[in-house]
């Protein structure tokens, strides 16, 4: 699939903007702060109903505006599909497909498919477990849109359960024990669904991430990704939801005295991690900056290939991807971008692009995108001029 046209109204720093994107590689060039990344973020939002940079949608609405609109025309299986998403802080998100309002915003998921790499993705290797859990959950939602509902159910139950534990003040009266039993059952059921999908996802993603890293690094380094459960460290968990639910019920019961004392849920998918290693060493502590950058990119490329294997190929979004790579790795990233049905790449200056990188070039300013002449084999430098 590809995005044929993108339109923004009051999104980030763009009052009003429209751009037609061709198949193949497009490069968005412009100085810092002009809004290049915002265009990629908008496509990514349509694909995931979330931003890779902020947790709250209010930050996506241009200062002084009441709402933001993202509209795209996508080509799916040779047919045009129009999708609109309106972000109105305080009122939620509303979606339309081909002009028809959908019952729930998440019903637009799957119309646009995209995978995005951004500098923030270094946190997938160096950052806290929350970064890696979020990566898994977003990818799981793209594979299976109903996963978002399971995740939302789990978060709601977790909040209610924690509220009950905090209200206990270190001692839970008998009347509240029955209520806690109810929340335990709900948490185990929702948590089992999340665990099962995450485990299947990690099993499918790991070999593709290894393949991507070896392609980027041009050497046979082994990448390992092990799901670390709060049930007790790295484990070969059975992805059977019934068994996972029972395991969580038993752990919640065992944890109950400590949870009542501390006022928080101590076990469940919200406490898990994805342990990444490179050459059998923990990547978080042993990988160099360049290796960590390449590993984060490999995770995104592995996700891209996984989605492509299971359906239409997503749009490949690469934000400032060349800045931290040496020339040889830039060339190998360029090969990956050229192989995609559609890739959109940002660069502060066209000189960052590998020599001979064939692409449609767009100059970006706040509220404006202008197509320039394509990068040619003679070099990228001339394309930086608006």
Secondary structure by P-SEA (a helix, b strand, c coil): ccccbbbbccccccccbbbbbcccbbbbbbcccccaaaaaaaaaaaacccccccccccccccccccbbbbbbbbbcccbbbbbbbbbbccccbbbbccccccccccccccccccccccccccccccccaaaaaaaaaaaaaaaccaaaaaaaaaaaaaaaaaaaaaaccccccccaaaaaaaaaaaaaaaaaaaaaaaaaaaaacaaaaaaaaaaaaccbbbbbbbbbbcccccccccccaaaaaaaaaaaaaaaaaaaaaacccccccccbbbbbbcccccccccccaaaaaaaaaaaaaaaaaaaaaaccccbbbbccccccccaaaaaaaaaaaaaccbbbbbbccccccccccccbbbbbcccccccccccccccccccccc
